[in-house]
Amino acid sequence: MRERFPALTALILLVALVLSTWWAANYAQKAVETDPPRRMTHEMDSWSKNFVMLRTDATGKPVDRLEGDYGRHFPDDDSYHVTNPRAIGQQAGNPITIGTARTAIMDDHNNRITMIGDAHVHRQPDARNDALDAYSQKFVIMPNDDVVYTDLPAHVVKGRSTMDGIGMRYDNKTQQLRVYSASNVNLAPKDTNRTTDRPTSDNPAAGDPAAGAPSAGAPAGAPADGGAASNNSANKKK
C-alpha cells in the first residue's frame, strides 16, 4: 500500500491540474468578448480621383475604356460607381461609341455599365452611315456584346432623321437600331426609301439581351422602329 501511495497522489494531482486548466480556459473564453462575424454591407473599400479603367483584347489593344472624375469600389457586389463617366467602345471593325451620363455603375464582373442621369450615347459616323445620337435618362451598355439598350423613353437622332419612343436597343456590331413603341418619327428623304420588318414584340424588355434578342429590324445604321414603319404618325421631311 505504501508503494502505491505516491503513484495515487501523483494521479490525483494530475487530474486536478487537468480540471483546473479546462476551467481556466473556459472562463477566459467567456470573459473575453469575441468580434461578431463581419457583416457584408454596401460600403466602399477604395476610391480614386480621375478614375480610369481600360480593357484590352488578347493582343493588348484597348477595346473599352471607362473614365470619370471620381470612382468608388464596393466589395459586396464588386461594383464601381463613377461620377461624370465617359464610356468609350472601340472594338476593331466597329464604329467608335461614346457614352456619357451623370453617374455610372459597372458591375456583373465588369460586363455591364449602367449610365444614369442625362445619358447620351454617340456613335461616330463612318463611310456608310451618319453619326447616331441617343438620349435617355438611363442606358445599359454591354461592352462585350457592343450593345446599348434602355427600357425608358429615348430620343434618337441620325443625320436629319429623328425618332422618339419607349425602349431602345442598338447593336454596334450589326449597326441595327430598334426603337419600341415609337410615338414620333421624322425621316429624312434619304431614309424614307429604306424598308424595315415589323418586330414580333413591342415590349421594351425585348431590348434586354437577357430577354432574348428581338427579331431582325432596321438595316444597318438606320433608325427605325419595326412597328413605326407603318405608324400613321410618321412624318416625312421634304
C-alpha positions in Angstrom: 0.0 0.0 0.0 2.8 2.4 0.8 4.4 1.7 -2.6 1.1 2.7 -4.3 0.5 5.9 -2.3 3.0 8.1 -4.2 1.5 6.9 -7.6 -2.0 7.5 -6.4 -1.1 11.0 -5.1 0.5 11.9 -8.5 -2.6 10.7 -10.3 -4.9 12.8 -8.2 -2.7 15.9 -8.7 -2.6 15.3 -12.5 -6.4 15.1 -12.6 -6.8 18.3 -10.6 -4.3 20.0 -12.9 -6.3 19.0 -16.0 -9.6 20.1 -14.5 -8.2 23.4 -13.3 -6.7 24.1 -16.8 -10.0 23.3 -18.5 -11.9 25.6 -16.1 -9.4 28.4 -16.6 -9.6 28.2 -20.4 -13.4 28.1 -20.4 -13.6 31.1 -18.0 -11.2 33.1 -20.2 -13.2 32.3 -23.3 -16.4 33.5 -21.8 -14.9 36.6 -20.1 -13.3 38.0 -23.3 -15.8 39.3 -25.9 -15.1 38.0 -29.4 -15.8 40.0 -32.5 -19.0 39.1 -34.3 -18.8 37.8 -37.9 -18.3 40.6 -40.4 -21.5 41.9 -42.0 -21.3 42.4 -45.7 -22.7 45.9 -46.2 -22.6 48.2 -49.2 -19.6 50.3 -48.1 -16.8 51.3 -50.3 -13.3 50.0 -49.7 -11.4 52.1 -52.1 -11.7 55.3 -54.2 -9.9 57.2 -56.9 -9.9 60.6 -58.5 -9.5 60.8 -62.2 -10.8 57.2 -62.4 -9.7 55.2 -65.5 -10.3 51.5 -66.3 -9.1 50.1 -69.5 -9.9 46.7 -71.1 -7.8 45.2 -73.8 -8.1 42.3 -76.2 -5.8 39.3 -76.5 -3.2 41.3 -78.5 -3.1 44.1 -75.9 -5.1 46.6 -78.0 -7.6 48.7 -76.0 -11.2 47.9 -76.8 -13.1 49.5 -73.9 -12.4 52.4 -71.6 -14.3 53.8 -68.6 -13.2 57.1 -67.1 -14.6 59.7 -64.7 -13.9 62.4 -62.2 -14.3 60.1 -59.2 -14.6 56.3 -58.8 -15.6 54.2 -55.8 -15.4 50.4 -55.4 -17.9 48.4 -53.3 -16.7 44.9 -52.4 -20.1 43.4 -51.6 -21.1 43.3 -55.2 -17.7 44.1 -56.8 -19.2 47.2 -58.4 -17.6 50.6 -59.4 -19.6 53.8 -59.1 -18.2 56.6 -61.3 -19.1 60.3 -61.3 -19.3 62.1 -64.6 -18.5 58.9 -66.5 -17.3 58.6 -70.1 -17.5 55.1 -71.6 -15.7 54.5 -74.9 -16.1 51.4 -77.0 -13.5 51.0 -79.8 -13.7 47.4 -80.8 -11.9 46.5 -84.1 -14.2 46.7 -87.1 -17.0 48.6 -85.3 -17.7 52.3 -85.2 -16.4 54.1 -82.0 -19.2 54.7 -79.5 -19.0 57.2 -76.6 -21.5 57.2 -73.7 -21.8 59.9 -71.0 -24.1 60.5 -68.1 -24.1 62.0 -64.6 -23.2 58.7 -62.9 -22.4 55.1 -64.0 -22.3 51.8 -62.2 -20.1 49.0 -63.6 -21.0 45.5 -62.2 -21.6 42.0 -63.3 -17.9 41.2 -63.4 -17.3 44.4 -65.4 -19.6 43.1 -68.1 -22.3 45.8 -67.6 -22.2 49.6 -67.4 -25.4 51.4 -66.4 -25.3 55.1 -67.3 -27.8 57.1 -65.2 -29.0 60.7 -65.5 -28.9 62.7 -68.8 -27.4 59.7 -70.5 -26.2 60.2 -74.1 -24.7 57.6 -76.5 -22.9 58.9 -79.6 -21.8 56.6 -82.5 -19.3 58.2 -84.7 -20.0 58.3 -88.5 -18.3 56.0 -90.9 -18.2 55.6 -94.7 -21.7 54.1 -94.8 -23.7 55.8 -92.0 -24.2 59.2 -90.5 -23.5 59.8 -86.8 -26.1 58.5 -84.4 -27.0 60.0 -81.1 -29.4 58.6 -78.5 -30.7 60.3 -75.4 -32.4 58.9 -72.3 -32.3 59.0 -68.5 -30.7 55.6 -68.5 -28.7 53.4 -70.8 -27.2 50.0 -70.2 -24.0 49.2 -72.1 -22.8 45.7 -72.6 -19.2 46.1 -73.5 -18.5 42.5 -74.5 -21.5 42.4 -76.9 -21.1 46.1 -78.0 -24.8 46.6 -77.3 -26.7 49.5 -75.7 -30.3 49.4 -74.6 -32.9 51.1 -72.3 -36.5 50.5 -71.3 -37.1 54.2 -70.7 -38.2 56.9 -73.1 -35.5 57.6 -75.7 -34.8 60.2 -78.3 -32.7 59.1 -81.3 -31.1 61.3 -84.0 -29.4 60.0 -87.1 -28.4 62.6 -89.6 -31.7 64.6 -90.2 -33.9 61.8 -89.1 -35.3 61.6 -85.5 -37.3 59.2 -83.5 -38.9 59.1 -80.1 -40.1 56.0 -78.3 -40.1 53.9 -75.1 -37.4 51.3 -75.2 -34.4 51.2 -77.5 -31.7 48.7 -78.4 -28.7 49.3 -80.6 -26.2 46.7 -81.7 -23.0 48.3 -82.8 -21.7 45.1 -84.4 -24.6 44.9 -86.9 -25.4 48.6 -86.6 -29.1 47.7 -86.1 -31.2 50.1 -84.1 -34.6 49.2 -82.7 -36.9 51.7 -81.0 -40.1 50.2 -79.4 -43.4 51.9 -79.0 -42.4 54.8 -81.3 -44.6 57.8 -80.9 -43.0 60.4 -83.2 -40.9 59.6 -86.3 -39.4 62.1 -88.7 -37.4 60.5 -91.5 -35.1 62.4 -93.9 -35.7 61.8 -97.6 -32.7 59.5 -97.9 -34.1 57.3 -95.2 -37.6 57.0 -96.4 -36.7 54.5 -99.2 -35.3 52.1 -96.7 -37.6 49.2 -95.8 -38.0 47.6 -92.4 -39.5 44.5 -90.9 -42.1 44.6 -88.2 -40.8 43.2 -84.9 -42.5 40.3 -83.3 -42.8 42.2 -80.0 -43.2 45.8 -79.0 -42.3 45.0 -75.4 -39.4 47.3 -74.2 -38.0 44.5 -72.2 -37.1 42.8 -75.6 -34.2 45.1 -75.8 -32.6 43.4 -72.8 -30.3 40.7 -74.0 -31.4 38.6 -71.1 -34.9 38.6 -72.5 -33.7 37.3 -75.9 -32.6 39.3 -78.9 -35.5 40.9 -80.9 -36.3 39.8 -84.4 -34.4 41.4 -87.4 -35.3 45.0 -87.8 -33.8 48.1 -89.3 -31.0 47.9 -91.9 -27.5 48.7 -90.6 -27.4 52.1 -89.1 -30.9 53.2 -90.0 -33.0 54.5 -87.1 -36.2 52.6 -87.3 -39.0 51.1 -85.2 -40.4 48.0 -86.8 -43.8 49.0 -85.7 -43.3 52.6 -86.5 -42.6 51.9 -90.2 -46.3 51.7 -90.7 -47.2 54.2 -88.0 -49.6 56.8 -89.2 -47.9 59.3 -87.0 -44.6 59.1 -89.1 -43.9 62.4 -90.8 -41.6 62.6 -93.8 -39.4 65.6 -94.1 -39.3 67.2 -97.5 
